[in-house]
Each structure stands twice: as C-alpha cells, then as structure tokens.
C-alpha cells in the first residue's frame, strides 16, 4: 500500500474540513471537471474522502463541458474525463458547446457556467465545485489590476458565490501537480493553455515569471493583497449595507434612491450592479456606464446603452435596468383577439376578463396603473379588439375631449420605450380604449354608473 505524502495528507484534510465547514459532507455536489491537473486532483481527493464513514452520503457528479474548440483533441479529453469518472464510481454529465460559440475567454466562461447551472438544476444539487487554486487567484488579482477594477476586483476569486464553491483556493498549483505525480494521475494537457493570445495565459507565462525576478513570492503577495482587499471591503460593506436594498434589486437600480448618493457611492453601486450580472468590465467601462446613468436619470423617457451582444442597460428617472436585445415583443406574433361578449380571453401569457358590473358592489375608481378598470360600454360597438400597438393608434385620454397619438400619450405617462410593445391594448379599430395598467379612454370612462369591469392578469 502506497504511503500518502505530507502534501497529499494536507490537501485531503483541507478539503474534508472545507466540506464540513460548509455543511456539505452528505450533499450532492457537481464538480466542474475539465480533466486537467486541478479538477482531476480535486475529483480524486473527493473519491478518497468518500471512503471515510463521515462522508458515506456524499454524492459526486463529474460535469464536463466540451468547448468544442480543438476538434479531435477536445473529444479525446472528453473521453478521458468519462473514463476517469467511471473509475472512481462517479456519474458523468457532459455537453458539447454549439459550433458557433465565440472563441473568447468571456464567452467561454459564460457558456461554461450556464452548463454548470444546468447540471445543478438537473441533479437538484446542493453545490457546484470548481477547481480554482491559489495561482488562479493571484493571476485574477493581477489581471484586475491591469483592468483598473478597484478594491472590489482586488478581492480576487471568492471562496463561495451563491452555490459555487472553490475548495482548492488555499492550495498552490505546485501542490496540485505534486499530488497528481504522487498518485500516477494522467490529466489532460489542454494545448490552448499555452496560447498567449489569451490574456490570462499571457500573464501566467510571461508576466508573473518576470515579476518573480523582482519578488520570488509575488503569487503569495498577490494573494495577501486579495485578503487585505476583502478586509477593507468589509469595512465599506458595514456602511453600504444600511441602504443597499433600497438601491439594488437583482438586475435593476432604484434611480429615485440612487440620486441621493454621493458620486463615489454611486460608482460603487454601478460596479456592484455590473458584477451581479456576471459581466467583466474595466474602470473605463464602469465610468462610461456611470456617466450614461447620470445623463439619463432625470429623463421621463429613458435611453439605452449596450452592455454586451444580448443585453442593454435602460435608464430613466425611475429605474436603471437590464433589458434584452430583442426584435419582437412577447405579443408581436400573437393574433388579435376579437371580443364579442363577456368572458375570459387568453392573450399570450395573460388573461383578459370582461364582466358586467355588479350594482350591489361599491364603485371606487382604481388608480390608472391598476390592472383593472370600471368602464361604460353602453355606447360602444362590439367586437372590441385586444392587441398590441400599431402605427397610427390614437386615444382620447380620460377627462379630455380631443384625441392624442398613442405614442404621445405613453410619453406623458412615462412608459419606458422598451415596455410599450408588451402592453395589451383594448381597442375599437385604430382607436385605443384602454392601455392596460396605464390609462383609459374618455370614450368608455364612467360618468355615472359602470356597465362593465375589465381586467388583465398574468397566467
């Protein structure tokens, strides 16, 4: 029986403690498995840990994403991963990237993490492990220094983000290589790792060795810099946590509250906002987005700026939010619905209801932004039409006598441009009678008693 080296024992103990500290010793874990040194080492250590009775119920799934960039070489690596997983008794989950995926570091990362998230859902897992190590962290910090990403970026790779964990983050690559050699493992050797046209490869192969001539412990220094940034950032967090929830909400910024902040705090929240989206931006882009927000936060009808190939940032006086690049709305391709009588009508992912008014109920005008309205259809000809907006649409706003172009009406109500195609309209030919959740036409406005109630709801 081969004796375990001190390095191996240390690494096994470190990861076993990591599992216990995060309460994962009996959970289902997806392990990102490229088949390289880092992930093969991690998977092998987890296999050994599972032999301990404390970890009997640990369930491991090896997940391999084939980027499909290197043809036959990629397929061979995929097969190595399958065979190694089988040799350790782990289920193997794999997927090939589409042939048209862009060959950039950022696009590859996005596709890879989408795959991990898919595996996480597929197996109802508790965590996803990636094999980032201490060298990776040093390279990431240095990369972010060159991008000018500020103190947040200097924190490096987080040991945990949502359900993503990095159990090797306290381990140097030289320890990982030593482990693989001691255990006769034969990891994949991805030839693209030597391609210095990729920025991180260039840093690893050319820049860090040059810096080591100045400081042989530069990797340790960069890791210490990350630890200091985490510490300093925690002080800032104590201040920001008091009002963060008022400013940020997933993929939007509350502009009304944002306006009250000082410029440095605003920039900090813009950076957090972009980071929460998983986008990789430098200080130049952060400043560009900050300046764009400042330029548009007092506009009723906002503007958009491109974030990437699939998303825009929209900003107006109330909100800054991420919207998709789209050529059609969710109702563009739906046929108009003709309404002849009372009842329920399905329109895309919504239900429109027309019912007679119950005279026994108290009649109180709802807010114009409500999803229902009291109306008087006594002098209205049927059929009515439920559809999306069209060129030439007009409306006589409630309380007015003259007609107004629908576009101008939506402008006056502060309806964001990107939302207008998604609003159902109740119409009589080209004349709009109700802009759902926005406002009512004077033609069906109630002066005495309603004849009907109209309502729109999500399914």
Secondary structure as UniProt FT lines:
FT   HELIX           6..21
FT   TURN            22..23
FT   TURN            25..26
FT   STRAND          28..32
FT   HELIX           37..49
FT   TURN            50..51
FT   HELIX           53..55
FT   TURN            56..57
FT   STRAND          59..66
FT   HELIX           72..87
FT   TURN            88..89
FT   STRAND          91..96
FT   TURN            99..100
FT   HELIX           105..122
FT   TURN            123..124
FT   STRAND          127..129
FT   HELIX           134..147
FT   HELIX           150..154
FT   STRAND          160..161
FT   TURN            162..163
FT   STRAND          164..165
FT   TURN            167..170
FT   HELIX           173..182
FT   TURN            183..184
FT   HELIX           191..194
FT   TURN            196..197
FT   HELIX           199..202
FT   HELIX           203..207
FT   HELIX           208..212
FT   TURN            213..214
FT   TURN            216..217
FT   HELIX           218..240
FT   TURN            241..243
FT   HELIX           244..247
FT   STRAND          248..249
FT   TURN            250..251
FT   STRAND          252..254
FT   HELIX           255..258
FT   TURN            259..260
FT   HELIX           263..276
FT   TURN            277..278
FT   HELIX           283..296
FT   TURN            297..298
FT   STRAND          303..306
FT   STRAND          311..315
FT   STRAND          319..324
FT   TURN            330..333
FT   STRAND          337..339
FT   STRAND          343..347
FT   TURN            348..349
FT   STRAND          350..356
FT   TURN            359..360
FT   TURN            368..369
FT   STRAND          372..375
FT   TURN            378..379
FT   STRAND          384..387
FT   TURN            391..392
FT   STRAND          394..395
FT   TURN            398..399
FT   STRAND          404..405
FT   HELIX           406..412
FT   TURN            413..414
FT   HELIX           417..422
FT   STRAND          425..428
FT   TURN            429..430
FT   STRAND          431..435
FT   TURN            436..438
FT   STRAND          439..441
FT   HELIX           442..444
FT   STRAND          452..458
//
